[in-house]
Protein backbone atom coordinates (compact mmCIF):
# COMPACT_ATOMS: atom_id res chain seq x y z
CA UNK A 1 0.00 0.00 0.00
CA UNK A 2 2.78 2.43 0.95
CA UNK A 3 4.71 1.49 -2.18
CA UNK A 4 1.61 2.13 -4.31
CA UNK A 5 1.17 5.52 -2.61
CA UNK A 6 4.84 6.35 -3.24
CA UNK A 7 4.27 6.07 -6.99
CA UNK A 8 1.84 8.99 -6.92
CA UNK A 9 3.78 11.21 -4.52
CA UNK A 10 5.42 13.20 -7.35
CA UNK A 11 2.01 14.05 -8.79
CA UNK A 12 0.65 14.88 -5.35
CA UNK A 13 3.66 17.14 -4.66
CA UNK A 14 3.09 19.05 -7.90
CA UNK A 15 -0.49 19.84 -6.91
CA UNK A 16 0.37 20.37 -3.25
CA UNK A 17 2.94 23.10 -3.91
CA UNK A 18 0.50 25.10 -6.04
CA UNK A 19 -2.18 24.95 -3.35
CA UNK A 20 0.29 25.51 -0.50
CA UNK A 21 2.05 28.52 -2.02
CA UNK A 22 -1.27 30.05 -3.08
CA UNK A 23 -2.72 29.58 0.43
CA UNK A 24 0.32 31.05 2.18
CA UNK A 25 0.37 33.93 -0.31
CA UNK A 26 -3.24 34.80 0.57
CA UNK A 27 -2.19 35.13 4.22
CA UNK A 28 0.76 37.40 3.38
CA UNK A 29 -0.57 40.97 2.85
CA UNK A 30 0.74 42.46 -0.39
CA UNK A 31 2.60 39.33 -1.46
CA UNK A 32 3.36 39.17 -5.20
CA UNK A 33 3.70 35.76 -6.87
CA UNK A 34 5.42 37.35 -9.86
CA UNK A 35 7.91 39.54 -8.00
CA UNK A 36 8.68 37.56 -4.84
CA UNK A 37 10.31 34.16 -4.35
CA UNK A 38 8.31 31.28 -2.90
CA UNK A 39 10.84 31.23 -0.06
CA UNK A 40 9.87 34.74 0.96
CA UNK A 41 6.68 33.24 2.34
CA UNK A 42 8.84 31.61 5.02
CA UNK A 43 11.43 34.38 5.29
CA UNK A 44 12.53 35.64 8.69
CA UNK A 45 9.95 38.09 10.00
CA UNK A 46 7.36 37.43 7.27
CA UNK A 47 3.69 37.08 8.29
CA UNK A 48 3.79 33.42 7.22
CA UNK A 49 7.28 32.56 8.50
CA UNK A 50 6.07 29.70 10.71
CA UNK A 51 3.10 28.61 8.58
CA UNK A 52 4.77 28.31 5.17
CA UNK A 53 7.26 25.52 6.08
CA UNK A 54 4.50 23.59 7.82
CA UNK A 55 2.14 23.58 4.84
CA UNK A 56 4.82 23.59 2.12
CA UNK A 57 8.39 22.45 2.87
CA UNK A 58 7.78 19.69 5.39
CA UNK A 59 4.97 17.80 3.62
CA UNK A 60 6.59 18.37 0.21
CA UNK A 61 9.92 17.04 1.47
CA UNK A 62 8.12 13.92 2.69
CA UNK A 63 6.37 13.43 -0.64
CA UNK A 64 9.64 13.75 -2.57
CA UNK A 65 11.38 11.31 -0.24
CA UNK A 66 8.55 8.78 -0.57
CA UNK A 67 8.68 8.97 -4.35
CA UNK A 68 12.46 8.63 -4.32
CA UNK A 69 12.08 5.60 -2.05
CA UNK A 70 9.56 4.15 -4.49
CA UNK A 71 12.08 4.48 -7.33
CA UNK A 72 14.73 2.75 -5.21
CA UNK A 73 12.34 -0.18 -4.63
CA UNK A 74 11.91 -0.88 -8.36
CA UNK A 75 13.32 -4.20 -9.50
CA UNK A 76 15.74 -4.72 -12.38
CA UNK A 77 16.34 -1.02 -12.99
CA UNK A 78 19.62 0.39 -14.33
CA UNK A 79 22.04 2.07 -11.94
CA UNK A 80 21.20 5.46 -13.46
CA UNK A 81 17.54 5.08 -12.47
CA UNK A 82 18.58 4.08 -8.95
CA UNK A 83 20.65 7.28 -8.81
CA UNK A 84 17.54 9.23 -9.85
CA UNK A 85 15.77 7.81 -6.79
CA UNK A 86 18.60 9.04 -4.57
CA UNK A 87 18.50 12.48 -6.23
CA UNK A 88 14.77 12.82 -5.57
CA UNK A 89 15.37 11.94 -1.91
CA UNK A 90 18.15 14.54 -1.80
CA UNK A 91 15.66 17.01 -3.27
CA UNK A 92 13.23 16.16 -0.48
CA UNK A 93 15.87 16.62 2.22
CA UNK A 94 16.88 19.92 0.62
CA UNK A 95 13.23 20.99 0.80
CA UNK A 96 13.19 20.27 4.54
CA UNK A 97 16.44 22.16 5.12
CA UNK A 98 15.23 25.15 3.11
CA UNK A 99 12.09 25.22 5.25
CA UNK A 100 13.88 24.87 8.56
CA UNK A 101 16.39 27.64 7.80
CA UNK A 102 14.51 30.73 6.61
CA UNK A 103 15.94 33.18 4.13
CA UNK A 104 16.40 36.83 5.08
CA UNK A 105 13.45 39.16 4.62
CA UNK A 106 15.36 41.08 1.95
CA UNK A 107 16.65 38.71 -0.76
CA UNK A 108 18.90 41.53 -2.05
CA UNK A 109 20.82 41.86 1.23
CA UNK A 110 24.60 42.06 0.79
CA UNK A 111 25.38 40.32 4.08
CA UNK A 112 23.02 37.31 4.40
CA UNK A 113 22.69 35.60 7.75
CA UNK A 114 23.97 32.05 8.27
CA UNK A 115 20.38 30.82 8.13
CA UNK A 116 19.90 32.49 4.75
CA UNK A 117 23.17 31.03 3.45
CA UNK A 118 22.10 27.52 4.47
CA UNK A 119 18.72 28.15 2.87
CA UNK A 120 20.38 29.26 -0.37
CA UNK A 121 22.69 26.24 -0.49
CA UNK A 122 19.71 23.95 0.12
CA UNK A 123 17.91 25.67 -2.76
CA UNK A 124 20.91 25.11 -5.03
CA UNK A 125 20.97 21.42 -4.09
CA UNK A 126 17.24 21.21 -4.89
CA UNK A 127 17.77 22.84 -8.28
CA UNK A 128 20.73 20.66 -9.23
CA UNK A 129 19.12 17.41 -8.06
CA UNK A 130 16.21 17.84 -10.47
CA UNK A 131 18.51 19.07 -13.24
CA UNK A 132 20.78 16.03 -13.01
CA UNK A 133 17.95 13.49 -12.64
CA UNK A 134 16.45 14.00 -16.13
CA UNK A 135 19.94 13.93 -17.64
CA UNK A 136 20.48 10.49 -16.07
CA UNK A 137 17.14 9.28 -17.41
CA UNK A 138 18.01 10.60 -20.86
CA UNK A 139 21.33 8.74 -20.70
CA UNK A 140 19.63 5.50 -19.69
CA UNK A 141 17.94 3.01 -21.97
CA UNK A 142 15.24 2.49 -19.33
CA UNK A 143 12.83 5.07 -20.74
CA UNK A 144 11.46 5.45 -24.26
CA UNK A 145 13.23 7.64 -26.81
CA UNK A 146 10.37 10.16 -26.66
CA UNK A 147 10.61 10.49 -22.88
CA UNK A 148 14.39 10.78 -23.03
CA UNK A 149 14.03 13.62 -25.53
CA UNK A 150 11.37 15.18 -23.29
CA UNK A 151 13.84 14.97 -20.39
CA UNK A 152 16.52 16.83 -22.35
CA UNK A 153 13.96 19.43 -23.40
CA UNK A 154 12.96 20.00 -19.76
CA UNK A 155 16.59 20.45 -18.74
CA UNK A 156 17.11 23.00 -21.51
CA UNK A 157 13.96 24.95 -20.67
CA UNK A 158 14.79 24.93 -16.96
CA UNK A 159 18.31 26.16 -17.65
CA UNK A 160 17.00 28.98 -19.84
CA UNK A 161 14.44 30.01 -17.21
CA UNK A 162 17.13 30.01 -14.50
CA UNK A 163 19.17 32.42 -16.64
CA UNK A 164 16.09 34.65 -16.96
CA UNK A 165 15.56 34.32 -13.21
CA UNK A 166 19.10 35.49 -12.46
CA UNK A 167 18.64 38.46 -14.78
CA UNK A 168 15.27 39.37 -13.27
CA UNK A 169 16.71 39.11 -9.75
CA UNK A 170 19.54 41.46 -10.68
CA UNK A 171 17.06 43.93 -12.17
CA UNK A 172 14.62 43.41 -9.26
CA UNK A 173 11.91 42.55 -11.77
CA UNK A 174 9.76 39.40 -12.04
CA UNK A 175 12.07 36.94 -10.29
CA UNK A 176 9.15 35.14 -8.64
CA UNK A 177 7.55 34.39 -11.99
CA UNK A 178 10.71 32.83 -13.46
CA UNK A 179 11.35 30.86 -10.28
CA UNK A 180 7.88 29.36 -10.45
CA UNK A 181 8.19 28.59 -14.17
CA UNK A 182 11.61 26.93 -13.74
CA UNK A 183 10.49 24.82 -10.78
CA UNK A 184 7.21 24.09 -12.54
CA UNK A 185 9.09 22.54 -15.47
CA UNK A 186 11.12 20.41 -13.06
CA UNK A 187 7.98 19.19 -11.29
CA UNK A 188 6.30 18.56 -14.64
CA UNK A 189 9.21 16.32 -15.58
CA UNK A 190 9.12 14.53 -12.23
CA UNK A 191 5.37 13.94 -12.53
CA UNK A 192 5.78 12.63 -16.07
CA UNK A 193 8.60 10.37 -14.91
CA UNK A 194 6.34 8.91 -12.24
CA UNK A 195 3.85 7.99 -14.98
CA UNK A 196 6.35 6.18 -17.20
CA UNK A 197 8.31 4.12 -14.69
N, C-alpha and C positions, 0 to 999 in steps of 0.2 A: 504493500500500500504506500509506504513512504517512498519507495523507489519510483512508483508510478507518479506520485505527486512531484517528485524531483524533476521529472521530465518537463513538467509544465511551469516550473518556477521561473524560467527565463521570460515566458510570456506574461506571467503574473507580475513580474518585476517591471516589465515595460509599461503595463497599465498602472501599476501601483505608483510609480514615480510621477506620472502625469497627475494623478489624483492627489498625491501627497504634496507635491510642489504647488499645485493650484490651491489646495486647502490652506497651506501655510501662508501663501501669498495673500489670500483673502484676509488673514489675521494680522498682516503687516501693513499698517497704514502707509499709503503712498508707494508701495512696492511696485517696481516695474519689471515685468518678465523679459522685456527686450533690452533693458539697459543694465540690469543687475544680475549677478551670478546667482545660481541656485544656492550656493554656499552662503550667500549673504543672509539667507533666511535663518541660518544658525550661527551667524557671526556674533562675536562678543558684544553684548549690549543691545542686540536687536530685540524687537518685541517677541520674536518667536525663537529666541536662542535655545531655550530648553525643549520646546515643542518639536521643532523641525527634525532634530536627530531621532526623536522617539517615533515620529510617524514616517520618516524617510530613511535615514541612514541605517538604523538598526534592523528594521524588518527587511530592507532591501539587501543589506549585507547577508542576512540569513538566506534569503531567496537565491542570491548568487552562489553562496556556498553549497546549498542543497543541489542546485543544478550542476555545479562543478563536481560534486560528489556523485551525482547520477552518471555523468560522463565517465568518471573513473571506474564505475561499476560495470560498464559495458564490456562484454566479452569479445575476444578476438579483434580488438581494435589496434591500429598501428600506434607506434610510440608517439607520433606527432599528435594524434587525437587525445592520447592520455595527457600529454603536455597541455593541451587546450583545457582539459578539466582542471589541472592545477592552476592555470592562468585565471580561470573564472573564479576559483576559490580565492586566489590572490586579490582579484578585483573585489570580491566580497569583503575580505579583511581590510582592504584599503578603504572601502566604503565605511566600515565601522570606525577606523582610525580618523578619517576625515570628519566623522560626526562627533567623535569624542573630543577632538581638538579643534575648537572653533577658529575660523579665520578672524582677522582684525576687522573692525567695523568699516574701515576705509581700505579698500583693496589697492589703492594707489599709494599707500604709506611707504615711505623710503626705509623705515626701520621696523620691519615686521617683528612681532613677538615670537617667542619660541613656539608657542601654540600654533600661530599662523604658519610658521615655517614647516612644522610637522604636517599641518593640514595641506599645505601646498605640495609637499613631497608625496603625501598619500594620494593626492589628486593626480600627480604625474604617474604614479604607479598604476592607478586606475586607468588612465588614458593609454599607457603603453601596453598594459595587459590585454586590452581589447583591440589594440592595433596589431599586436603580434599574433594573437589567436587566429584571426582570419587568414593571415599569411601562412601559418602552419597548416590550416585546412586546405588552402590552395595548393600547398606543396605536397599534400598527401593524395594518395589515390583512393582514399576512403569515400570521398564525396563525388558526385557527378561533375562532369566538365562544366555544366551550366552553373552549378553552385560554386565551384571553384572560381569561375570568372566573376560571379556575383561578389564573392569574398574580396577579390582584388579590387573590384569597383568600389566597394564600401571603404576599403582602406584608402583608396585614392581620394574619394569624396571627403572622408573624415580629415585626411591630411590637409586638403584644400581649405576646409572650413576652419581648421585650427589656425592656419595662416591668417585667414580673415579675422578670426577671433583675436589673435595677437595684435593685428593692426587696429581693430576696433578698440581694444583695451588701451592701446597707446594713445589713440585719439579721443578716448573717453566717450565712445559712441555706443553702438548696439552690441556690446560684448555679450550680454545675456542671451540675445537671440542666437548668435553664432555658437555659443556654448551649448545651448539646447539642441540646435540642429546637428552639431558634431556628435554629441552624446546620443541623440536620437538615431543617427545612422548606425552607431555602434550597437545600440539595443535592438534595432531592426535586424541587424546581422545575427545577433545572438538569438533572437526569437526565431528567425528563419533556420538557424543551425539546429535549434531544438526540434524543429519539425522534420528535418531530413535525417537525423541520426537514428 
